[in-house]
């Protein structure tokens, strides 16, 4: 009878010893927690590194800011394209865009984010399908597609979709920037512009593919119809003036004077 209590007390003692060991193991862990906090404070060194990195980042971003300022010199309605703006088309031919807008009565330029993507294909094919209507309106209407894609990508896009107009490659946003279609430094906002007699006449930014080609056609139709009506009105006025000059004034009828001498 006396042995069993001793064995039980031994077990209890062993259990108590184990709990004591666990407490001893737990205490150092709790005492190390402030050390973890010290690690959080430790980034005094990393803070210096962070400030250095921030400084470097600002220095690296400075050229981008300068570039963005150049790109943000947007053209307003009535403005002409800047001198020396020469880009390349899908066949790697140079395009003097300022001269082109002066030589052509109406120049339509539509921009798309990326060649051969669904929305851009829909927009480009819309202009393709309406191209005969543009040409029927006037032979002085010219259409260009525009994006930041390479010359090669533009050529592939044109050949695959059988596009009848030229595609402008502008990877550095030399034209896309001034037109106001640069998005997040390097991306392109879907848009279209119409130049008339060398000056920016219509500007449509952030537009859907369908609204782009349909809206451009409606604008050109309205302008050409108004121009033809004004021309007809001027012709009629000129014709009336010439008619008035060619017809002599009618002579006043001679009044007959009655001879009363015979009656007297």
C-alpha positions as CSV (number, residue, x, y, z in Angstrom):
1,X,0.0,0.0,0.0
2,X,2.9,2.4,0.7
3,X,4.5,1.6,-2.6
4,X,1.7,2.8,-4.8
5,X,1.4,6.3,-3.3
6,X,5.2,6.6,-3.8
7,X,4.8,5.6,-7.5
8,X,2.0,8.1,-7.9
9,X,3.9,10.9,-6.3
10,X,6.8,10.1,-8.6
11,X,4.5,10.4,-11.6
12,X,3.1,13.6,-10.3
13,X,6.6,14.8,-9.6
14,X,7.7,13.8,-13.1
15,X,4.7,15.6,-14.5
16,X,5.4,18.7,-12.4
17,X,9.0,18.6,-13.6
18,X,7.9,18.4,-17.2
19,X,5.6,21.4,-16.7
20,X,8.4,23.3,-15.0
21,X,10.6,22.6,-18.0
22,X,7.9,23.8,-20.4
23,X,7.6,27.0,-18.3
24,X,11.3,27.4,-18.5
25,X,11.2,26.9,-22.3
26,X,8.3,29.3,-22.6
27,X,10.0,32.1,-20.6
28,X,13.0,32.6,-22.9
29,X,10.5,32.7,-25.9
30,X,8.6,35.5,-24.1
31,X,11.8,37.3,-23.3
32,X,12.8,37.2,-26.9
33,X,9.8,39.0,-28.1
34,X,11.3,42.4,-27.3
35,X,14.2,41.3,-29.4
36,X,11.8,40.9,-32.3
37,X,10.6,44.4,-31.7
38,X,14.2,45.5,-31.8
39,X,14.3,44.0,-35.2
40,X,11.4,46.1,-36.3
41,X,13.3,49.2,-34.9
42,X,16.5,47.9,-36.5
43,X,15.4,49.0,-40.0
44,X,17.2,52.2,-39.1
45,X,19.8,50.9,-41.5
46,X,17.2,49.8,-44.0
47,X,15.5,53.2,-43.6
48,X,18.8,54.8,-44.8
49,X,18.8,52.3,-47.7
50,X,15.2,53.2,-48.4
51,X,15.9,56.9,-48.5
52,X,18.8,56.2,-50.8
53,X,16.6,54.0,-53.0
54,X,13.9,56.7,-53.0
55,X,16.5,59.2,-54.0
56,X,17.7,57.0,-56.8
57,X,14.1,56.4,-57.9
58,X,13.5,60.1,-58.2
59,X,16.7,60.5,-60.2
60,X,15.7,57.8,-62.5
61,X,12.2,59.2,-62.9
62,X,13.4,62.7,-63.7
63,X,14.1,61.8,-67.4
64,X,10.6,60.3,-67.6
65,X,9.1,63.4,-66.2
66,X,10.9,65.4,-68.9
67,X,9.6,63.1,-71.6
68,X,6.1,63.3,-70.2
69,X,6.2,67.1,-70.3
70,X,7.2,66.9,-74.0
71,X,4.4,64.4,-74.6
72,X,1.9,66.5,-72.7
73,X,2.2,69.5,-75.1
74,X,-1.1,68.6,-76.6
75,X,-2.4,70.0,-79.8
76,X,-5.6,72.0,-79.4
77,X,-8.3,72.5,-82.1
78,X,-7.0,74.8,-84.8
79,X,-3.3,73.9,-84.2
80,X,-1.0,72.5,-86.9
81,X,1.3,69.6,-86.4
82,X,4.9,70.6,-85.4
83,X,7.6,70.9,-88.0
84,X,10.0,67.9,-88.4
85,X,7.5,65.3,-87.3
86,X,8.5,62.4,-89.5
87,X,7.4,58.8,-88.7
88,X,7.4,55.5,-90.6
89,X,4.6,53.5,-92.1
90,X,4.2,49.7,-92.3
91,X,6.5,49.6,-95.3
92,X,9.2,51.5,-93.5
93,X,8.6,54.6,-95.6
94,X,9.0,58.0,-94.1
95,X,5.9,60.1,-93.5
96,X,6.2,63.9,-93.2
97,X,2.9,64.3,-91.4
98,X,2.7,68.1,-91.3
99,X,3.2,68.2,-95.1
100,X,0.6,65.5,-95.6
101,X,-2.0,67.3,-93.6
102,X,-1.4,70.4,-95.7
103,X,-1.5,68.6,-99.0
104,X,-4.7,66.7,-98.3
105,X,-8.1,68.5,-97.7
106,X,-9.0,66.1,-94.9
107,X,-6.8,63.7,-93.0
108,X,-8.3,61.1,-90.6
109,X,-6.0,59.5,-88.0
110,X,-7.3,56.9,-85.7
111,X,-5.3,55.4,-82.8
112,X,-5.5,51.9,-81.4
113,X,-3.8,50.4,-78.3
114,X,-2.2,47.4,-79.9
115,X,-2.2,45.8,-83.3
116,X,-4.0,42.5,-83.9
117,X,-6.0,42.6,-80.6
118,X,-9.8,42.1,-80.7
119,X,-10.9,45.7,-80.1
120,X,-8.2,47.2,-82.3
121,X,-9.0,44.7,-85.1
122,X,-12.7,45.7,-84.9
123,X,-11.8,49.4,-85.1
124,X,-9.3,48.9,-88.0
125,X,-11.7,46.7,-90.0
126,X,-14.5,49.2,-89.4
127,X,-12.4,51.9,-91.2
128,X,-11.6,49.3,-93.8
129,X,-15.2,48.5,-94.5
130,X,-16.1,52.2,-94.7
131,X,-13.1,53.1,-96.7
132,X,-15.0,53.1,-100.1
133,X,-17.5,55.6,-98.6
134,X,-14.7,57.9,-97.5
135,X,-13.2,57.8,-101.0
136,X,-16.6,58.3,-102.7
137,X,-17.0,61.5,-100.7
138,X,-13.7,63.0,-102.0
139,X,-10.4,61.9,-103.4
140,X,-8.8,64.5,-101.0
141,X,-9.7,62.4,-97.9
142,X,-6.7,60.4,-96.4
143,X,-6.9,57.8,-93.6
144,X,-4.1,56.6,-91.3
145,X,-4.0,54.1,-88.5
146,X,-1.7,54.9,-85.6
147,X,-0.2,53.0,-82.7
148,X,3.0,52.4,-80.8
149,X,3.6,49.0,-82.5
150,X,6.7,48.4,-84.5
151,X,6.9,48.7,-88.3
152,X,6.9,44.9,-88.6
153,X,3.8,44.5,-86.4
154,X,2.0,47.1,-88.4
155,X,2.8,45.3,-91.6
156,X,1.6,42.0,-90.3
157,X,-1.6,43.7,-89.1
158,X,-2.2,45.4,-92.4
159,X,-1.6,42.3,-94.4
160,X,-3.7,40.0,-92.2
161,X,-6.8,42.3,-92.2
162,X,-6.3,43.5,-95.7
163,X,-6.3,47.2,-94.7
164,X,-6.4,49.6,-97.6
165,X,-4.8,52.5,-95.7
166,X,-1.3,53.1,-94.2
167,X,-0.4,52.4,-90.6
168,X,1.9,54.7,-88.7
169,X,4.5,53.2,-86.3
170,X,5.1,55.6,-83.3
171,X,6.8,53.6,-80.5
172,X,8.2,56.8,-78.9
173,X,4.8,58.6,-78.9
174,X,6.1,61.5,-81.0
175,X,2.6,61.9,-82.5
176,X,0.5,60.0,-80.0
177,X,1.7,62.3,-77.2
178,X,0.9,65.7,-78.8
179,X,-2.4,64.3,-79.8
180,X,-3.2,63.5,-76.2
181,X,-3.6,59.7,-76.5
182,X,-0.6,58.7,-74.3
183,X,-1.9,56.6,-71.4
184,X,0.3,55.6,-68.4
185,X,3.6,56.7,-70.1
186,X,3.7,54.0,-72.8
187,X,0.1,52.9,-73.5
188,X,-2.3,54.3,-76.1
189,X,-5.9,55.5,-75.7
190,X,-8.2,54.6,-78.5
191,X,-9.0,57.8,-80.3
192,X,-9.4,59.6,-83.6
193,X,-8.6,63.0,-85.0
194,X,-9.5,64.8,-88.2
195,X,-7.3,67.5,-89.8
196,X,-8.8,69.9,-92.2
197,X,-6.6,72.1,-94.4
198,X,-3.6,71.3,-92.2
199,X,-5.2,72.2,-88.9
200,X,-6.7,70.0,-86.1
201,X,-10.5,70.1,-86.6
202,X,-11.9,67.3,-84.6
203,X,-10.5,65.4,-81.6
204,X,-12.2,62.4,-80.0
205,X,-10.3,60.7,-77.1
206,X,-11.3,57.5,-75.2
207,X,-13.8,56.3,-77.8
208,X,-15.2,52.8,-78.6
209,X,-14.2,51.0,-81.8
210,X,-17.6,51.5,-83.5
211,X,-18.0,55.1,-82.4
212,X,-14.6,55.8,-83.8
213,X,-15.1,54.7,-87.5
214,X,-18.8,55.7,-87.6
215,X,-18.2,59.0,-85.9
216,X,-15.3,59.9,-88.2
217,X,-17.4,59.1,-91.3
218,X,-20.3,61.2,-90.0
219,X,-18.0,64.2,-89.4
220,X,-16.4,64.0,-92.8
221,X,-19.8,63.7,-94.5
222,X,-21.2,66.7,-92.6
223,X,-18.2,68.8,-93.5
224,X,-18.1,68.0,-97.2
225,X,-21.9,68.5,-97.5
226,X,-21.7,71.8,-95.8
227,X,-18.7,72.8,-98.0
228,X,-20.6,71.8,-101.2
229,X,-23.7,73.8,-100.1
230,X,-21.5,76.8,-99.4
231,X,-19.8,76.4,-102.8
232,X,-23.2,76.1,-104.5
233,X,-24.5,79.2,-102.7
234,X,-21.4,81.2,-103.8
235,X,-21.8,80.0,-107.4
236,X,-25.5,81.0,-107.4
237,X,-24.6,84.5,-106.0
238,X,-21.9,84.9,-108.6
239,X,-24.2,83.8,-111.4
240,X,-26.9,86.3,-110.3
241,X,-24.4,89.1,-110.2
242,X,-23.2,88.3,-113.7
243,X,-26.8,88.0,-115.0
244,X,-27.6,91.4,-113.5
245,X,-24.6,92.9,-115.2
246,X,-25.3,91.4,-118.6
247,X,-28.9,92.6,-118.9
248,X,-29.0,96.3,-119.8
249,X,-31.5,98.5,-118.0
250,X,-34.7,99.0,-120.0
251,X,-35.1,102.4,-121.5
252,X,-37.9,104.4,-120.2
253,X,-40.8,104.5,-122.7
254,X,-41.2,107.7,-124.6
255,X,-44.3,109.7,-123.7
256,X,-46.3,110.7,-126.7
257,X,-46.9,114.4,-127.0
258,X,-50.3,115.2,-128.4
259,X,-50.2,117.9,-131.1
260,X,-53.0,120.3,-130.3
261,X,-52.1,123.0,-132.9
262,X,-54.3,121.4,-135.6
263,X,-57.3,121.4,-133.3
264,X,-57.0,125.1,-132.7
